[in-house]
Amino acid sequence: MKFLNKIITELLSQNEDLSAFNIILPGKRPVVFIKRILEQENYSGFLPNFFTIEELIQQIAEKQQLQGISLWLFAYSIYEPLPLIPKDDFASFLKWFPTLLKDWDDMMKFANDDQEVLEYMFKEERIKDWAQDLGDEEDTPRKKYLNFWRNMSEFLPILKQKLQEKNWATAGMIHQTARKNLEKFVENTYGNYVFCGFNALTLVEKKLMRSLLQVDKAQCFFQADEYYINDKRQKAGEFLRETILWKEFNEYRNFHWIENDFVKPKNIQLYEVAGNISQTKILPEILKTNDSEQDLSDTVVVLLDENLLPASLDALNLVENINITMGFPLGNLGFSNAIKHLFRLQKQLEKSSSSYYYKDVLAVLEELPNDEADAEIVSNFKAYLEEYNIVYISNKYLKEQLSSLSYYYLLLKPENVLSFLNDLQNFCYQLKFRELDDILYENISHFENAFRVIKNQISLYTVNVSIEILEVLLSQSIGSETIDFQGEPLQGLQVMGLLETRLLNFKNVIMLSVNEGKLPLGNSQNTFLPFDVRNYHDIPTFLDNDSIYAYHFYRLLQDSENISMMFNALSSGANTGEKSRFITQLEIESPHNLEHTIIENTSDPILENLITIEKSPEVLQKLEEWKGRVSPSHLTSYLYDPIQFYLQKILGTREGAEVEEELSSRNYGNLVHYSLEFLYKPFCGEILTASNLKSALLKVDEAIAHAIEKLKHQSEYYDKSMNYIHKAIAKKVIEDILTFDLQLVADGNSLKLISVESNFEKIPFYLDEEKTNKVQFFGYIDRVDELNGVTRIIDFKTKKVDNLKINITEKNIESYFCNVSNIMPMQLCIYQYALENSPEYKNKKIETGIWSFAGAKNGVVPLEITTGSLDDAMVSIKNLILEMLNPELEFSEKVVFKVDV
């Protein structure tokens, strides 16, 4: 019989009217199951009174509990005026007080006297045992440690006194006060108390139970099993073995109940799964195996990692009835993320209010709920940032672009924290009038309430609260909150955490993340109290937590029949891929056989299905139109990737613009190109003189400023980090090019500048001997000059020049330019062909070359045709174009490493 059924059966046998009983539970979850049992028993009387143990203790203490933000602020108001050295401000206070508070509560709950523990913490004799060689200076860890606990031994008693004066108390103080009031309570109470399903107990809980038992005002029902009670090595029975020895359990009053259910036959399946989310994928199959009729009312899915809840719900989407008791963490929802981003932005403004980092602003704009008007403003703003490549947004630009935004005021630096909280509260209030889904509405409502509470609490004190401190307070207020799911708690599949299964029993148990570090949690206590201090004063350590988790684990399993446990065998991040020690215990010590199944990621390797595009009549028509304007860059694009050539050059699509935090190689090249054009253009058609070039050298900064404006970049973009270095390198490259030309002129060479950034178009190039099939070249040449009577075509490149030699033979003439290694020579050949077929350059000697920015001081590297001729080169180029036009050949994607040229 299930544990709760046994309790109700026992109580009904004692008294048909259960209203005489006060049922005390570890938590509220079992109440709904008790009511169902009473309904099944056709009970028609008044219900018993239900209390959690904490509610009963608070009732005995007769104190109002103060917790969270209220307690933090009140505690600091007591701490601040004390003559303590050293003294922390509120921000520093919040870093250690929450942890100290938990330790202090533990002292009051489990130790006989918290003051005794505090004094023990700074006893010189104890400290010397582990810190004798740390020195006596004030800034040594030993001295800091002693000073901290001396201060706390003065501060905490005063805090306790001030709280008592207002009839307030921390959780630990409530336990301590209840201990003092216990005798009076036991004497005056007339209730019959029924304690159900307890395991590890605090001092007051233990004393309360025993005192009521002694006067026959209580009865206790424990759920234990011979398997772990009789075996003293089993940590699961550690606390209950102590309880059994109470003198109150004797020949007149038995200890209820020690069962013998764990050794009954059980079907235990162990799944070793490669990956965390992968565990959820096999849930549907396990459910089918456990119950072919799909009656899941006696089945529980226990999530030891709450982060698996969304994935688990997705995997269980075909299950008709699911009851989720865990709640969805508020901090994982979209609006919560938006508020986090907003606080990040405001913290940056506290440091520097002169500008905004674009990612901080976009993170807020994209996460907050936007109506149609706001969405359009945000879209235009993003386009503006991308067009002008704005990384740091000035206050002026922000106002120009976003002042019409309904929540623009939230992006500004507030006058003070209270006004910021007012703005946030009003913003949440206004949002609730929009059409929102239920989850978003609940998310916003929780934050609205949190902002109101924090504002009200802060206004009671004179403490200086920064945005950073406000974020900590908000995190405390929201961090533990969840959005509850709607469901029928007594029907269908139950999804719970381990602690929520207390007192409940299920036929089918499915547990996920049964990994070491999840079950048990291990040594993960956040505490200032060393292990030896906790152990000496009987304050729980991580070892006690291990025992508590062991009990919950074995208790859940003892009445079940079908057990499925999964653990993540993949080692990544904090997960070691190690199964829980409890699984190992079951394998070695238990009478059950565990069937071990390894679940691998069976998906086939992702095959790289390269894109192909057939040259349909429509595509061939586009290619026919393309023949009228063929650029060297088009051929280059095709060689790198025919698909990109088709998308960009034939269809005319463009890649989406993105903000460049660091200057790209392409825009670095443009920065130098535009600067050189600005400096050289005034001298087009002239023979360059030393005076021309020297005056140009004096205008380099002006030229760069012009180039920055042409790129639509902000000048501030180049004021720091790598962009500052890129700008300095660009300036050096420009000066090296001017200096090289100056040296040529100084050495007596005649250097005439013909054009810069000039274009050519409609240069015919025939693809057949009959000259019926032609393309027309067009393009831009960076610079054309005449050095000592020789016309030079100069192409500026960002990268270093590797290969400018052409070796064309009869064997390779057909395909010489059909690979990416000869792209630079191919471009130069087309430039030379274009000029030789232009009337103004007829019968002129023409050379081509590349001036690399990576070796600017070395001048132009000329193209050398060592074997073959320009005509041979154009034959290879013709074959490349014919391949591109061939209707039998598809455009096929290539995966190659591309280098900017």
N, C-alpha and C positions, 0 to 999 in steps of 0.2 A: 504493500500500500504506500502511496506517496506520502511524503512527510506532512504536508498541510492537511491531507485527509485524515491522517492518524490523530493529529492534534484536535481537529474538530470533532472526530468521533469520540475521543477521550473526554473533551469538555461537555459534549451533549450527554455523555453517560453520567457526568457529575451533576449537571443541572440543565434542565430543558430550557431555561431562560438564560441565554448567553449575555444578556445586558448586564449581568452581574460581574462580567469579566472585563479586565483591561488588558488587551493584547498588545504586548510590546515587541516591536520588530526592528531589525537592523535598518530597514528602509521601507518606503511606502509601496514599492512595487507589488509585494505579495497580497496586499489588501484586496485587489480586484479578483485575485484567484480564490481567496477565502470566501468572498461573497458568492462566487460561482458555486463553490462547494456547498455552501449553505442552501443555495437555490436547488441544487441537485438532491440535497437531503430533505427538501420540502420544509425547511425551517420557516416558520411564520412569525416568530417573535421579534423583539427589538434586537438590533445588532449590538455586538459588543463595542466597547470603545477601542479605537486603534490609536496607538502612539508609536512614533519612532523613539529609540532610546535617547536621542539627543533632545527631542521635545520634552520627554519626561524629566530629564536632568535639568533642563532650563526651567521647567515648572518648579522643581524642588529648590533651585538656586534663587528664584524670584529676582532675576536680573535681566536687564535688556541687553542683548548682545550687540556690540559695536564691531563692525568689521569693514574690510575693504578700504575705500577711499576715506570714509568718515573717520575710521580709526587712524589711518596714516596721518591725516591732517591734524587731528586732535593730538596724536603722539608727538608730532613735530612742534606743536604749540607748547608742549610741556618741555621738550628737549631743548628748544632754542634758547630760553633764558638761563639754563643751567650753566654754572661756571666750569664746564668740562674742557679739557685740553687733550687732544685737538678737538675742534668743533667743526662739524660739516654743515654745508648749506643744504637746502631742501633737495636739490638734485642728487647730491651725494648720499644724503640720508635715505632716499628711496632705493638706492642701490643695495643697501644692506638691511634695512629695517624689515621688509617682508620676510626674509629668511630668518632673521633673528626672532621675529614674532612667532613663526612656526616652531622654532626651537623652544621659545619661552612657554608656548602653549603645551608642548610636549613635556616640559619640566613640571608644569602644574598638573597635567593629567596623570603622569606616571611616577614622578618622584614624590617623596614624602614632603619635601620642602624646596621650593624653587630657589629661595635665597641661599640655601645651603649649596645648591649646584653652582650658583653664580659665584659664590666665594671660592668654591673649589676650583673654578676655572682660572683664577689668577694666584693660586698658591705657588710660591716660588719653588717649593720642593718638587712639586709635580712638573713644573715647567723645565726645571733643570734636568730632569730625566731625559728630555728629548732636545733641549735647546742650550745645553751647557757651553757649547763652543760658538754660540752666535754673537757673543760680545755684549757689552753693556751700554753701547751708544744708543741715543734716543731713536735713531732711524733704523735700527736693526729689527728684523722680524720679531724677535723675542720681546723687545720693548714695546713694539706696536701692538703685539698680541696682548701683553699685560695691560697696557693702557686702555685698549678697547674694552676688555672685560671689567676693569676697574670702573670705567665710565658707565658701563651697562649695569653694574651692581649698584650704582647710584641712581641712574636714570629709571630703570624698570620698577623699583619699589615706589618711586614718586609717581610714575605713570599709573601704577596699580591704585595708589591712594586717590589720585585725581579721578580715576574712573569710578571708584567706589563712591566717591562723594556725589556723583551724578547717577548712581545706581546703574552704571554701565559696566560691561565686562567683556573681555575677550573670551574665546571658546575655552581656553585653559582656565581662566578665572571662574567661569561658570562651573566647571568640573570641581575646582577647588572649593568654591562656595557651597556647592551641593554636598560635598563631603562633610562640611561643617553642619549643614542643616539636616543631614540624613537621619540622625537619631530622632529628631523632632517629627520629621515627615513620617517615619515608620510607625512612630507611636500614635500619630493622629489620623493616619489614613485608614479608611474602612474598605478600600477596594481589594479585589482579588486579582493579582497581577500574574499574567501569563507571559513569560519570556520565551521567545521562539527563535531557535536557529542561531544562537550566538556562538562565537568561537574565541577570538582574542578580545580581552576586556581591559578597559582602563581601571584605575584604582577605584573610582567612584562607582563604575558599573559593577565591579566585583563586589564591593561593599554593599551596594543597593540590593543586589540579588540575594546575597547571603543574609543580610539583615531581615529582609522580608520573608525569606525561607524560615528563619529562626522563630518568627512569630506566626507562622502558617498563613501568611498573607500573600504568598506567591507560590507558583510552581514553574519549573523550568523544563523546556523540551529542547534537547540537543539532537542534532543529526550526526551520528558517528557510525563508523563501521569497524568491525573487528580487525579488518585487514591492516588499517593504519593505527588503530588504538593499541592493539596488542604488540605490535612491532615497534620497539622504542627507537629504532633507527629511522622510522618514518616521520619526517618533519610535519606531515599533514596532521598528525594527531598530537603534536607537541602541547598545544594549549589545552585541549580537551582532557589530556591525561592529567594535567594539573587540576582541572575542574573536578574530575571524578574523585579526587582525594579530599574535597571539601568535607568537613565533618557533618555538614547538613545532609549529605547523602549517606544514609545508614540503613539499618534493617527495617526502619519504618518509612523511609522515603528513598525510593530507588532513583538511580540516574537513568533518565529516559532520553533517547534510546540508543543502544548500541546494536546496530543491525549486522547482518552477515550477507549483504547483497553484492558486494564487490566481486566475490569469487564466482557468482553465478555466470553461466555462459554468456559471452558477449561477442559480437562480431565487430572487431576493431580493424579498421582500414587506415593505413598510414600512407600519405601521398607526399612524395618528395617532388617539389615543383620548382622549375627553373624560372624564377621571377616572382615578383610580388603580386602584380595584377593578374598574372596567369592563374593564381589560385582560384580566383572568382570564376574563371571560365569553365571549370569542371563542376561547379555547384549544381547546374541543372541535371547532369548525369547522376550525381550522388543522390539527389532527391528522388529520381526515378527508381534507383536501386533500393533505397530505404523503404519506399512505400509505393507499390505499384498502383494503388488506387488513388494516389495523389491526395490523401487526407493528411494534411500537414499540421494539424492542430497539436500534435504531440511531437513536433520537430522544432529544434532551435538551431539557429546559426549564430555562433559566438565569434565576434570579431575582436581579436586581441589587439588589432591595429585599427583605430577608428578611421584612418585615412582610406581604408578599403571600402567604406560604406558606399560611396557613389558607384564604384565599379561593381560592387556586389548587387546593388539595386538594378544596375543595367543588365547584369547576368540573369537576374531573377524576374525580368520584365514579363514573362509569361505566367508567373504565379499569380493566381487571382486574388488571394487574400494574404497580405503581409502586414504584420504589426511590428513597427520599428520603435524600440524603446530608447534608443541611444540619443536621438536628436541629431540634427545636422549642425556642425560647428559654424557659428556665425562668421568667424574670421575667414572662412573659405569661400565666402560668397562675393559676387562682383562688386556690390556697393561698398563692402568692407575694404576691398582692395583699392577702390577709388579714394576712400578716406585716408588710407595709408599713404597713397601717392600724394594726396593733398597735404598731409602733414610733412612729408619729405620736402615738398616744394616750400612750405612755410619755414621749415628749419633752415633751408638754404637761404631764404630771404633774411633770416635773423643774422646769418653770417655776412651776407652781402646783398643789399637791396638794389644794386645798380643794374642787374640784369638777371634773366632767367635762362636756365639750361633748357634747351628745346625738348629734350626727352622727359624732363620733369613736368613740363606743361602738357605735352601730348598724353602722358600717362593719365593725367587727371581728366582731360577732355574726352578721351576715348572710353574711360571706365564709368564716368558719371552718366546717369540717364539724361538723354537729350531729346527734346521735342523736335519737331520738323524745322523750326526756325533756328534753334541752336545747332542742329546737325548740319545745316547749310553753312552756318558761320564757321564751325569747326572744319568742315571740308575745305572751304576757301582759305582758311588759315594754314592748313597743312599744305595746300598747293602753293601758297605764298612762301612758306619756309623752304619748300623744295626748289622753287624757281630761283630764289635768291640765296639758297644754301646757307640759311641762318642757323647757327649753332647756339649762339648766345643772344637772347632777345632783349632788347632794351625796353625800359618802361614806356618809352614813346611808341615803339612799334607795337607793343602789346596792347596799348590803349587804342591805337589806330585800327588794329585788326579785330580785337575782341570786346571792345567797350559795349557792343550791343548784345553780348551774351548775357543770358538771364542770371547767371551766377558769376559774372565777371568779378564782383566784389570779393569773392572767396579767394581769388588769385592775388589779391593785393595784400601788402603787409598790414596787419590789423593794428589799431592803436594800442590795444592790450588784449590779454587772454579772454577777459569777460566779454568784450565786444565780439571777439572771434567766436566764442561759444554761442552768443546770441545769434550771430549770422548763421552758424551751422544749424542751430535749432530751427530757426525760421525757414532755412532752405529745406530741411527735411519735412517741415510742416507743409510747405507749398508743394513739394513733390508728391505728397500723398493724394493730391487732388487730380493727378494725372491718371491715365489708364495704365495700371501696372499689374503685372502678374502677382499672384499671392505671395510667393517667396520674396520677391523684391519689396513688396509692401511691408512684409514683416521685418525684413532686414532694415529698411529705412525707419520703421517705427521703433525698433530696438535702439538705434542710434539717436533718434530724437529724444527718447527717454534718458539715455545715458548722458547726452549733452546737458539736459535739464538738471539731472542729479548732480553732475560735476559742477555746474555753474552755481547751484544752490549751496553746495558744500564749500566751494572756494570762497564764496562771498562772506562766509562766516569767519574767515581768518584773514590775517594780514600777510600771509606768506607770499613771497615773490614766485609766481608760476610762469615759467617760460613755455614756449611751444613744445620743446622737448619733454619737459615735465608733464605737460598736458597730455602728450601722446602716451606716456607711461600710465597716467591715471585712466585714460580711455581704454588702454589695453587691459588694465586690471578690471575695468567695469564690463568690457565686452568679451574678454578672452575666454571665459568659461561658459558663456551663454550659448545656447543652441536653439534652433528652430525645431519645434516638435512636429512630427508627422501625424497626420490623421490616419486612424486605423481602428480596427476592432481588436481590442487586447486579448480577447478570448477565442478568436477564430484565426485559422490559417497559420502560416509560418511565422515564427517569432525570430526577430533579429535583435541580438543583445550584446552588451559587453559582459565580461566575466562576472563582475561584481553585481550586475543586475540579475544574475541567475540565482542569487542567494535564496534559499528555502524552496526553490522551484525544482521540479524533476521532469525530465523529458525522456521519452522512449528513444528518440533519435537525436543524437548530438553531432553537430558538424562544427569543427573549430578551425579557424584560419589563423595563420601566422603563429603557429606553435613553435616559435624560435626562442633560443636563448637570448635574453635581453627584452623579450616581450612577455615570456612566461618562464620563470619569474622575471621581474624587472632587473634584478641584480643590484650591484652597488651603484645606484644612481640617485642616492639621497642628496638633496640640496640642503646642506646643514653647516652650521658653524661649530657644532659640537663634535669633537673627535670621537671615534669609535670607543676608546677606552672610557671616556666620560659617560657616554650613553650606557655602556655595559655596566659600569660601576654603580650607576644610579637607577638601573632597571628601566631606562628609557629605550624604546624600541630602536633597533638597528636594522640595517638592510637584511640581516640574517632572519630577524623576526618577520620581515615582510615576505621573505622567501617561504617561511612556514605558513603564513596566511594564504599566499597564492597556492601553495601545495594543497591546503585544505579545500579551497574553493574548487580546484581542479579535480581532486579525487572524489569529493562529495557529489559533483555534477555527474561524474562517470558511474558512481556506484549503483544507481538505480536504472541506468540506461541499458538498452539492448544493442543498439547499432551506433557505433562511434566512428566518425570519420575525422581524421586530423591531418591538416596540411601544414607543411612548413616550407619556407622559401630557401632553397638550397643554393641560391645565387648570391655570391659574396659581392656586395656593392655598398658603398657609403658606410653607414653605421651598422648595416646588417652583415654579420659574419658568415651567414649561410649555415649556421650550426643549429641543429634541432634542439629543442628544449631538453634539459636534463630529465624532466618528467617523462618524456618519451623513452629515454634510455632506461629509466627505472622500470617502466612498464615492460620493456623488452627483456630485461635481465631478471627482475624480481617477481613480476606478477605471474599468476597462473594462466594468463591469456596469451594466445598467439596473435601477433600483429602481422597482418598481411601487408607487405611493403610493395608499393607501386611507385615507379619512377615516371613522372610526367615530363616529357621533354617538349621543347618548342618544335613541333613537327612540321611547321611551315617550311616549304621548300625555299632554298635560297632565292632571293629576289633576282630574277633574270632581267638583264638590261635590255628591254625591248626598244631598240632604236626606232625612232620615228622615220617613216617613209611617206613621201607625198608623190602620188602618181601625176604625171603631166597630162592632165585632162585637157579637153579643148579650151576650157576657160583659162587654165594655167598657161597653155601655149599662146593664147591670145595676149595674156599679160606679158609673156616673154617677148612677143613680137613688138609690143609697145616699148618694152625695156630696151630693145636694140637701138632705139633712137637716142638714148642717153646712157652710155656705158662708161663707168668710172673705174679707174684702177682699184679703188677701194672696194668696188663691187666684186671684182675678181678675188681680191684678198679675202673678203667675207665668205665667198663660196668655198675657197680652199680650206678655211678654218672649219666651217660648218655649213653645208648646203641648206640645211633647214633654216638657220638664222638668215642666210642670204635671201631665201624665199620669203620669210616673214617680214624682214625689214626692208629689203630693196625692191621686192616685187609687189608685196601687199602694202608696204608703207607703214607697217606697225612700228611702234616705238616701245622701248622698255620704260617702265614707270620711273619717274625721277625720285631720287632719295637724297636726303641731307647727308653731305659728306662731312664727318667730324674731322677727318684728316684729308688733306688735299689728295685727290686721286692722281694716278700717273697721267691720265688723259688731261685733266685740268692743269696739272703742272706744266705739261707741254703747251697747253693753250696760253697759260700765263706768260711763258717765254715768247711764244709766237706773236701774241698781241703786242707785247712790249717791243719786239724787234720791228714789227710793222709800224708802230708809232714812231720809232727812232729813224728808220730808213726811208719811209715813204716820202718825206720832203725832198729827198735827193734823187728820186727816180728820174731817169733821163740824163743825169749828170755824171761827170767823172768825179769820183770821190776824192776829196782832199784831206790832208791832215787836219785842217781847221774844221771841216765838216764833222769828222769823226771825234775830234776832241770835244766839240760842242755837244755831240750826242752823248758822250760819256758823262757829261755834267747833267744830263736829263734822264739818267737811268731810273732814278726814284720816281720822277714824274711819269715815265713810261709805264712803270710797274703799277702805279696808282691808276693810270688809264686802263691798263689790262684788267685790274681788279674790278673796276667799274663795268667794263665790258662783260666780264664773267658774271656780273650781278652778285658779287660777293661783298660782304661788309669788310671795311678796312680792319675792324677789330678781330676778324677771323684770323688774321695773320699776326696778331700781337703776342701769341703765346704758343707753347708746346711745339709739336712737330711742324705746324703750319708756319711758325716763325722761322724755323730752320729751312723749310722748303722755299720760303720767300728769299732768304739769304742766299741759298744755293742758286736760285733763279737769277738773282742779281749778279752773282759771280759768273754765271754762264753768259749772260748778256755782255758783261764787261769783257770777258775773254774773247767773244766774237768781235766786238768793236776793236779791241786791242790787236787782234790778229789782222783785221783789215787795215788798221792804222800802220802796222808794221810792214804790210805789203806795200802800202803807198810810200812809206818812209824809205823803203828799199828801192824805189824808183819804178815800181810796177804801175801800169795803167789799169785802173779798176773803175769801170763804168757800171753804174747800177741801172739796169733796164727796167726791172719791175719787181715788186714784192706782192705776194698773195694775189698773183694774177690768175685769170682763168682762161681756159681754152674750151671750145665746144664745137660740135658739128664737124669733127675731124673724121672723115670717112675711112673705114677699114673694111676691106672686102674679104669675104669668107670663101669665095670661089673664084676660079680663073676667069669666068665669064663676066664677073663683076655685076652679078644680078642680086647677090645676097650680101648685104653689108650691115655693119653696125657703125654708130657714130660715137667717138670718144668725147668725153668732157671731163674736166677736172680742174684742180687748183695747184699751182706751182708756188712753193714758198718764196723762191727767189730766182731771178734770172739776171745774171751780170755778164760782163765781158772783161776777161782778164787777159791783157796783152793781145787783144784781137780775137781771142777764143771765147765763144759764147758758152757760158756754164749754166746748166740747170741744177739748182741746189735744193735738195729736200732736207728739211730739218727733222731729226728724229730724237726722241727721248732716250731710247735705248742705245747701247753700245753696238757698233757696226761689227758684224761677224764675217759676212761673206758677200763681197762685191765683185766676185770674179765669175765670168760666164764661160763655161766650157761645153759648147754644143757640138755634138758629132752626129753622124748619120744614125747612130744607134739610139741616141736619146732625144733627137730633135722633136719627135712627136709628143713626148711627155715631159720635157725638161721643166716646164713651169706648172706641172700638175701636182706639186707638193709644196708644203709650207716653207721648206728650207730656202727656197729661191724667191720669196715674195719681194724682198727689197730690190733685187736686180730687175724683176719683172716690172715693178712700178716705174723704175727709172727708164726702162726701154720704151714703155708707153709714152712717158713724158718726152723722150727724145723723138720718137716717131711723130708725136703731135706737133712739136715745134718744127721738125723738118718738113712737115706737110702744111705749115702755115706760111702764107705769102711773105711775111716780113722776115722770115728766117731762111728763105730759099738760098741755097748755095753757100750757107755759112757753116763754118766748122763748129760743131756742137759737142760739148762734153757734158756728162752728167755725174753727179756724186751726192754723197750724203754728208751733212755736217751734224755730227752727233753731239747732243748736249752733254753726254757722258765724257766726251773728250773734246770739248769746245776749243781748248787752246791749241789743238792739233790741226785745226782747219778742216777742209773738205777732203773726204776720202773718195777718190774717183772710181767710177765703174770701169772695170777692165774686161773687155771681151777677148780672152786669150785664145779661144778656139771658136770658130764660127763668125757670124756677123750679126748686125742688127736685123737684117732680113730673116736670118735663121731664127732669131729670137721671136720675131713676130709670127713665124710659122707655128712655133710652139704655143704662143698666145692664142692664135687662131684656133688651134686644136682644143685648147681649154674652153674657148667660147662655144665651139661646136658641141662639146660635151655638155655644156650647160643647156644648150638649146635642143639637144637630142631628145625627141619625144619617147624613145624607147627606154631611156634611163630615168629612173625615179630620183627625186631629191632624197638623199639618205643622210640621216644624222651622223655626225662624226663626234667622237669624244677625244679631243686633243688638248694639249696644254698650250694656251694662247699667251703670247707675249705682246705687250703694247709696242706698236711700231709707229 
